[in-house]
């Protein structure tokens, strides 16, 4: 496989799997869009390995092999497939491949950890599976022209945290079905919500108050993190606004449904995504 085919494969993976992300990416110039596809394809592979139904030891082996492939890509010696495009992007945009190594660390946590006692504990996980992805994308959005200041990375970290917390609210019913509870145990106790209530989809005041609290926390981090766009060129700011806008809209839908996230998965229709794109383009 040559480099052109590798980029094409990354685009196909992103279009098939990215859902909310893909519509934000298409607003970018071609070079940046293709570069982000390669990062997404790598992260998608890591996530798929962790979520596979294979034995844990086999998944650990595959993640170890993925980490070795990342190191080779970072050293300019990719094995092939999506790694060709990834290696090219790491070099051209000056991405620290350690950010992507953190993504592997994060999905590996899912192999052995299914509960988080405190919000601080959860933040470690969110940093690895979400914020680290965003931090690897920031140099692409910035055009790789110069090193981003620490403030930009700090804001990018908060944006990723907010988006992941939004995922947790949206997917609480799906997660409990595979025996994962990402809502911190301290929050469950505070609002007197049990795991059995999550499993049965009990929608009472305690559950609504819990999900409202988690949603507001997610929105707070996203709204603060969205200002990372001020460090980016004009042609990349819309992508950030669309990502934040998409997750904000999902949480608004949860609130409008009185936090009934158990009957069906909340998602934006294609028409809603296009409306968000148009609002971003026309500054409304």
Buried (B, 14 or more C-beta within 10 A) or exposed (E): EEEEEBBBBBBEBBBEBBEBBBBBBBBBEEBBBBBBBBBBBBBBBBBEBBEEEEEEEEBBEBBEEBBEBBEBBBEEEBEEBBBBBBBBBBBEBBBBBEBBBBBBBBBBBBBEEBBBEEBEBBBBBBBBBBBBBBBBBBBBBBBBEEEBEEEBBBBBBBBBBBBBBBBBBBBBBEBBEEEBBBBBBBBBEEBEBEBEBBBEBEBEEBBBBBBBBBBEBBBBBBBBBBBBBEBBEEEBBBBBBBBBBBBBBBBEBBBEBEBBBBEEEBBBEEEBBEEBBEBBEEEE
